Amino acid sequence: MIQFTHAIVTGGSSGIGKETARLLVRRGAKVTLLARRSDVLQAASEEIARERPGADRDILTVSADVSDSSAVGAAIERAERTLGPCDLLVTSAGIAHPGYFPALPAEIFEQTMAIDYFGTLYAIRAVVPGMRQRRKGRIAIVSSGVGIVGIFGYSAYSPAKFALRGLAEVLRAELPHDGIGVSIVYPGNTDTPLLSAESLIMPAETNAITGGSKTWRAYDVARCIMDGIDRGRFVITPGWEMTWLHRIHSVARPLLEWHFDRQAARARKGKR
């Protein structure tokens, strides 16, 4: 089990983010919860603080819009100034707005990409310089099963989660040379406020495709995330459904990674 000193969790006020923060607090880590709504953050902080005596002193809540680069940078700077350098970043902030493609306004696509993709990117860019300097750190990016394969009704959400996959695969190749580990998580249906909101507007076809899948508790997904981080896994797939989906959809990925890493190593050697 890896012991983290200070973890920052975006989207830490609810769902997978909150449950991951709960497990980290149990391990003795200091945790920063970063999300938009200060009232929900405070409630989450008070709930998580009950996990161990004195934990209230080790939990910081910071309200920020993750789609605002300056706000994210300032929030993470405050977090590190207060609780120390970040050695684990979990990016769990996200939104989903299912619907029929022709009926979705352009603003939905823009907002989803701004929060799900750029909100993750900005947080990573804020912590990486310090991690590189210390040559130590871990980043866990929470994507989705629809970041593996596109699903009817998720024309805004799926591309944003696919973008996270591309980002994670690039960072997996680049950052380990600076002592930084990278993981990407592909949860399936998870019982969170986000899923509850989705179900109210989800097309019937989407529900027919996804409704038969197991719905996970956010806590169980969080346990899979921490287990995957402890094992140093790049891809974390909670449950056999996501594992199977990832393996058959990306059967050539390990070979490609080996080839690309070999070519990059040769290029680095040639620069010396």
C-alpha positions in Angstrom: 0.0 0.0 0.0 1.4 3.4 -1.0 1.3 6.1 1.6 0.5 9.5 0.2 1.2 12.7 2.1 -1.1 15.1 0.3 -3.7 14.2 -2.3 -5.7 16.6 -4.3 -9.1 15.3 -5.6 -11.0 17.3 -8.2 -14.7 16.6 -8.1 -14.1 15.7 -4.5 -17.4 16.8 -3.1 -19.5 13.8 -4.3 -19.4 10.5 -6.1 -16.2 8.7 -7.0 -14.1 11.7 -6.0 -15.5 11.9 -2.5 -15.2 8.1 -1.9 -11.6 8.2 -3.1 -10.9 11.0 -0.7 -12.5 9.0 2.1 -10.1 6.1 1.5 -7.1 8.4 1.4 -8.1 10.0 4.7 -8.4 6.5 6.2 -4.8 5.9 5.1 -3.7 9.0 7.0 -3.2 11.3 4.0 -3.9 15.0 3.9 -6.6 15.6 1.3 -7.7 18.7 -0.6 -11.3 18.5 -2.0 -11.7 20.7 -5.0 -15.1 21.4 -6.6 -17.4 24.2 -7.5 -20.0 24.4 -4.8 -18.6 25.4 -1.4 -21.7 24.2 0.6 -21.4 20.6 -0.9 -17.7 20.7 -0.3 -18.1 21.6 3.3 -20.7 18.8 3.8 -18.3 16.3 2.2 -15.4 17.5 4.3 -17.4 17.0 7.6 -18.5 13.6 6.5 -15.0 12.4 5.5 -13.4 13.9 8.7 -15.3 11.3 10.7 -13.2 8.6 9.2 -10.4 9.1 11.7 -9.6 11.3 14.8 -8.1 14.6 14.0 -8.8 14.3 10.2 -10.6 17.6 10.2 -7.2 19.3 10.4 -6.0 17.4 7.3 -8.8 18.2 5.0 -8.9 21.4 2.9 -11.8 22.4 0.7 -11.3 24.8 -2.1 -14.1 26.1 -4.3 -13.1 26.5 -8.0 -14.5 26.1 -11.5 -12.2 23.5 -13.0 -12.9 24.9 -16.5 -11.1 28.1 -15.5 -7.3 27.6 -15.8 -6.4 30.5 -13.5 -8.9 29.4 -10.9 -7.5 25.8 -10.9 -3.9 27.1 -10.7 -4.7 29.4 -7.8 -6.7 26.6 -6.0 -3.8 24.1 -6.3 -1.3 26.7 -5.3 -3.3 27.4 -2.1 -3.7 23.7 -1.4 0.0 23.0 -1.6 0.8 26.1 0.4 -1.6 24.9 3.1 -1.1 21.1 3.2 2.3 20.6 1.5 3.4 19.3 -2.0 0.9 17.2 -3.8 2.0 13.6 -4.4 -1.3 12.3 -5.7 -3.8 14.0 -8.0 -7.1 12.4 -8.7 -9.1 14.1 -11.4 -12.8 13.2 -10.9 -14.6 16.4 -11.8 -17.0 15.9 -14.7 -20.5 16.4 -16.2 -22.6 14.4 -18.6 -25.6 15.5 -20.6 -27.0 12.7 -22.7 -29.3 13.4 -25.6 -30.0 13.0 -29.3 -27.1 14.6 -31.3 -29.3 16.9 -33.4 -31.1 18.2 -30.3 -28.1 19.1 -28.2 -27.0 22.8 -28.4 -23.4 23.6 -29.2 -23.0 24.9 -25.6 -23.4 21.4 -24.2 -20.5 20.1 -26.2 -18.4 23.1 -25.3 -19.2 22.9 -21.6 -18.6 19.2 -21.4 -15.2 19.4 -23.0 -14.4 22.4 -20.8 -15.1 20.6 -17.6 -14.3 16.9 -18.4 -11.2 17.4 -20.5 -9.8 20.9 -19.9 -10.7 20.7 -16.2 -8.5 17.6 -16.0 -5.7 19.1 -18.1 -5.5 22.3 -16.0 -5.2 20.4 -12.8 -2.5 18.2 -14.2 -0.5 21.1 -15.6 -0.7 22.7 -12.1 0.8 19.8 -10.2 3.3 18.4 -12.7 6.1 21.1 -12.3 6.4 20.4 -8.6 6.2 16.6 -9.1 9.0 16.8 -11.7 11.1 18.9 -9.4 10.7 16.3 -6.6 10.8 13.4 -9.1 7.8 11.9 -7.3 4.1 11.8 -7.8 1.1 10.0 -9.1 -1.8 11.1 -11.4 -5.1 9.2 -11.7 -7.4 10.4 -14.4 -11.0 9.3 -14.1 -12.5 8.7 -17.6 -15.5 6.4 -18.3 -16.5 3.3 -20.1 -17.7 5.6 -22.9 -14.1 6.8 -23.2 -13.4 3.3 -24.5 -16.3 3.0 -26.9 -18.9 5.5 -28.1 -22.4 4.9 -26.9 -25.7 6.1 -28.4 -26.8 9.4 -26.8 -23.4 10.4 -25.5 -22.2 12.5 -28.4 -21.0 15.3 -26.0 -19.8 13.2 -23.1 -18.0 10.4 -25.0 -15.6 12.5 -27.0 -14.5 14.4 -23.9 -13.7 11.1 -22.2 -12.0 9.8 -25.3 -9.8 12.9 -25.1 -8.8 11.9 -21.6 -7.7 8.6 -22.9 -5.4 10.3 -25.5 -4.0 12.6 -22.8 -3.3 9.7 -20.4 -1.6 7.6 -23.1 0.8 10.5 -23.9 1.5 11.3 -20.3 2.1 7.5 -19.6 4.9 7.7 -22.1 6.4 11.0 -21.0 6.1 11.5 -17.3 7.6 8.3 -15.8 11.0 9.6 -16.9 10.4 12.4 -14.3 9.3 9.9 -11.6 5.6 10.5 -12.1 3.2 7.6 -12.5 0.0 7.9 -14.5 -3.3 5.9 -14.3 -6.5 6.2 -16.2 -9.8 4.8 -14.8 -12.7 3.6 -16.9 -15.7 3.2 -14.5 -19.0 1.8 -15.8 -22.4 2.8 -14.4 -21.8 4.2 -11.0 -24.4 5.3 -8.4 -23.6 9.0 -8.2 -25.6 12.3 -8.4 -24.3 12.5 -11.9 -25.9 9.3 -13.0 -29.1 10.2 -11.3 -29.2 13.5 -13.2 -28.4 11.7 -16.5 -31.3 9.2 -16.0 -33.8 12.0 -16.1 -32.9 13.1 -19.7 -31.3 9.9 -21.1 -32.7 8.7 -24.5 -34.5 5.4 -24.3 -31.9 3.9 -26.7 -29.1 4.8 -24.3 -30.9 3.3 -21.3 -31.5 0.1 -23.3 -27.8 -0.2 -24.1 -26.4 0.7 -20.6 -29.3 -0.3 -18.4 -28.4 -3.9 -18.3 -24.9 -3.2 -16.9 -24.1 -3.5 -13.3 -24.4 -0.2 -11.4 -21.4 0.2 -9.0 -21.3 1.9 -5.7 -18.9 4.9 -5.8 -17.1 3.5 -2.8 -16.3 0.2 -4.7 -15.0 2.1 -7.7 -12.8 4.2 -5.3 -11.4 0.9 -3.8 -10.6 -0.3 -7.4 -8.8 3.0 -8.1 -6.7 2.8 -5.0 -5.9 -0.8 -5.6 -4.8 0.0 -9.1 -2.6 2.9 -7.9 -1.0 0.6 -5.3 -0.2 -1.9 -8.1 1.2 0.7 -10.4 -1.4 0.0 -13.1 -1.8 2.4 -16.0 -5.3 1.2 -16.9 -7.8 0.7 -14.1 -11.0 -1.0 -15.1 -13.5 -1.7 -12.3 -15.3 -5.0 -12.9 -15.1 -7.6 -15.6 -17.4 -5.7 -18.0 -15.0 -2.7 -18.3 -11.9 -5.0 -18.3 -13.4 -7.1 -21.1 -14.4 -4.0 -23.1 -11.0 -2.4 -22.8 -9.1 -5.6 -23.7 -11.0 -6.4 -26.8 -11.2 -2.8 -27.9 -7.4 -2.3 -27.4 -5.9 -5.7 -28.1 -2.9 -4.1 -29.8 -2.2 -1.4 -27.2 0.6 -3.2 -25.2 2.5 -3.9 -28.5 2.1 -0.3 -29.7 3.2 1.1 -26.3 6.3 -1.2 -26.5 7.1 -0.1 -30.0 6.6 3.7 -29.3 8.6 3.5 -26.0 11.4 1.8 -27.8 11.5 4.4 -30.6 11.4 7.2 -28.0 14.2 5.7 -26.0 16.3 5.4 -29.2 15.7 9.1 -29.9 16.6 10.1 -26.4 19.8 8.1 -26.6 20.7 9.8 -29.9 20.3 13.3 -28.3 23.0 12.6 -25.7 
